[in-house]
Amino acid sequence: MNKDLPKISESYKRYILTIGLTAAVSWLAWGIVLTKLDPYESTSIALGLFFLSLLFALIGSFTLLGFGLRRWVGQDELHEQHLGVSLRQGVLLSICTILCIAFLMVGVLKWWNGLLLVTIAVLLEMFITSRS
């Protein structure tokens, strides 16, 4: 562990722990959905649980990854602000990923569709960042 990184307050440690536990449980739920549910027998339930568990798992994972990268790269900045930004960007990345998987399942995913989704997410993030 790098000792040059600033300390995280106790309330943010609880938030990070909660996000990490939620992501771990969501990844476990996603694995159970993959192994136990047959999409040919209960299509709507299996697909709904697949996408919901994957969405929460990706949100948690992207949020923790973004927070860790921000804390590691931006050592001089206030790290309490990084958690909100990381959560917002984690949600945007997760939605892009879920939409790309849905497009792939439907058979309409092309490289320009994925690029368009990422461009929309980047423009939305730039709009939100410029307002604050």
C-alpha positions as CSV (number, residue, x, y, z in Angstrom):
1,M,0.0,0.0,0.0
2,N,1.3,3.5,-0.9
3,K,1.7,5.6,2.3
4,D,1.6,8.9,0.3
5,L,-2.1,8.5,-0.4
6,P,-4.4,10.6,1.8
7,K,-6.5,9.0,4.5
8,I,-10.1,8.2,3.8
9,S,-12.7,9.2,6.4
10,E,-14.7,6.5,8.2
11,S,-18.0,7.4,6.5
12,Y,-16.4,7.0,3.1
13,K,-14.8,3.8,4.1
14,R,-18.3,2.5,4.9
15,Y,-19.6,3.7,1.5
16,I,-16.7,1.9,-0.2
17,L,-17.2,-1.2,1.8
18,T,-21.0,-1.2,1.0
19,I,-20.3,-0.7,-2.7
20,G,-17.7,-3.5,-2.6
21,L,-20.0,-5.9,-0.8
22,T,-22.9,-5.1,-3.1
23,A,-20.7,-5.7,-6.2
24,A,-19.5,-9.0,-4.7
25,V,-23.0,-10.2,-4.0
26,S,-24.1,-9.1,-7.4
27,W,-21.3,-11.0,-9.1
28,L,-22.3,-14.0,-7.1
29,A,-25.9,-13.6,-8.1
30,W,-24.9,-13.2,-11.7
31,G,-22.9,-16.4,-11.5
32,I,-25.9,-18.2,-10.0
33,V,-28.2,-16.9,-12.8
34,L,-25.7,-18.1,-15.4
35,T,-25.4,-21.6,-13.9
36,K,-28.9,-22.3,-12.5
37,L,-31.4,-20.6,-14.8
38,D,-32.3,-22.0,-18.2
39,P,-33.1,-19.2,-20.5
40,Y,-35.2,-21.5,-22.7
41,E,-37.6,-22.4,-19.9
42,S,-38.2,-19.0,-18.2
43,T,-37.0,-16.5,-20.7
44,S,-38.3,-13.3,-19.2
45,I,-37.2,-14.1,-15.6
46,A,-33.8,-15.4,-16.6
47,L,-33.0,-12.4,-18.8
48,G,-34.3,-9.9,-16.3
49,L,-32.2,-11.4,-13.5
50,F,-29.2,-11.7,-15.8
51,F,-29.3,-8.0,-16.8
52,L,-30.2,-6.8,-13.3
53,S,-27.5,-8.7,-11.5
54,L,-24.9,-7.8,-14.2
55,L,-25.9,-4.1,-14.0
56,F,-25.4,-3.9,-10.2
57,A,-22.1,-5.9,-10.4
58,L,-20.8,-3.6,-13.1
59,I,-21.8,-0.5,-11.3
60,G,-20.0,-1.6,-8.2
61,S,-16.9,-2.8,-10.0
62,F,-16.6,0.3,-12.2
63,T,-17.2,2.6,-9.3
64,L,-14.5,1.0,-7.1
65,L,-12.1,0.8,-10.1
66,G,-12.7,4.5,-10.9
67,F,-12.4,5.6,-7.3
68,G,-9.1,3.6,-6.9
69,L,-7.7,5.1,-10.1
70,R,-8.7,8.6,-9.1
71,R,-7.2,8.2,-5.7
72,W,-4.0,6.8,-7.1
73,V,-3.6,9.4,-9.9
74,G,-4.9,12.5,-8.2
75,Q,-3.1,12.4,-4.9
76,D,-3.4,16.1,-4.2
77,E,-7.1,16.4,-4.8
78,L,-9.9,15.8,-2.2
79,H,-10.8,12.2,-2.4
80,E,-14.2,12.6,-0.9
81,Q,-15.4,14.1,-4.2
82,H,-14.0,11.2,-6.2
83,L,-16.7,8.8,-4.9
84,G,-19.6,10.7,-6.4
85,V,-17.9,11.2,-9.7
86,S,-16.8,7.5,-9.8
87,L,-20.4,6.4,-9.0
88,R,-21.8,8.5,-11.8
89,Q,-19.3,7.3,-14.3
90,G,-19.7,3.7,-13.1
91,V,-23.4,4.0,-13.8
92,L,-22.8,5.4,-17.3
93,L,-20.3,2.8,-18.2
94,S,-22.5,0.0,-16.9
95,I,-25.5,1.3,-18.9
96,C,-23.3,1.4,-22.0
97,T,-22.1,-2.2,-21.4
98,I,-25.6,-3.5,-20.7
99,L,-27.0,-1.8,-23.9
100,C,-24.2,-3.2,-26.0
101,I,-24.9,-6.7,-24.6
102,A,-28.6,-6.2,-25.3
103,F,-27.9,-5.0,-28.9
104,L,-25.6,-8.1,-29.3
105,M,-28.4,-10.4,-28.1
106,V,-30.9,-8.8,-30.6
107,G,-28.3,-9.0,-33.4
108,V,-28.0,-5.3,-34.2
109,L,-24.7,-4.5,-32.5
110,K,-22.3,-3.0,-35.0
111,W,-19.1,-1.1,-34.2
112,W,-20.8,2.3,-34.9
113,N,-23.6,1.5,-32.5
114,G,-21.2,0.9,-29.7
115,L,-19.2,4.0,-30.6
116,L,-22.4,6.0,-30.6
117,L,-23.4,4.7,-27.1
118,V,-19.9,5.6,-25.8
119,T,-20.1,9.0,-27.5
120,I,-23.5,9.7,-25.9
121,A,-22.1,8.7,-22.5
122,V,-19.0,10.9,-22.9
123,L,-21.2,13.9,-24.0
124,L,-23.5,13.3,-21.1
125,E,-20.6,13.2,-18.7
126,M,-19.1,16.4,-20.2
127,F,-22.5,18.1,-19.8
128,I,-22.8,17.1,-16.2
129,T,-19.2,18.1,-15.4
130,S,-19.6,21.5,-17.1
131,R,-22.7,22.3,-15.0
132,S,-21.0,21.7,-11.7
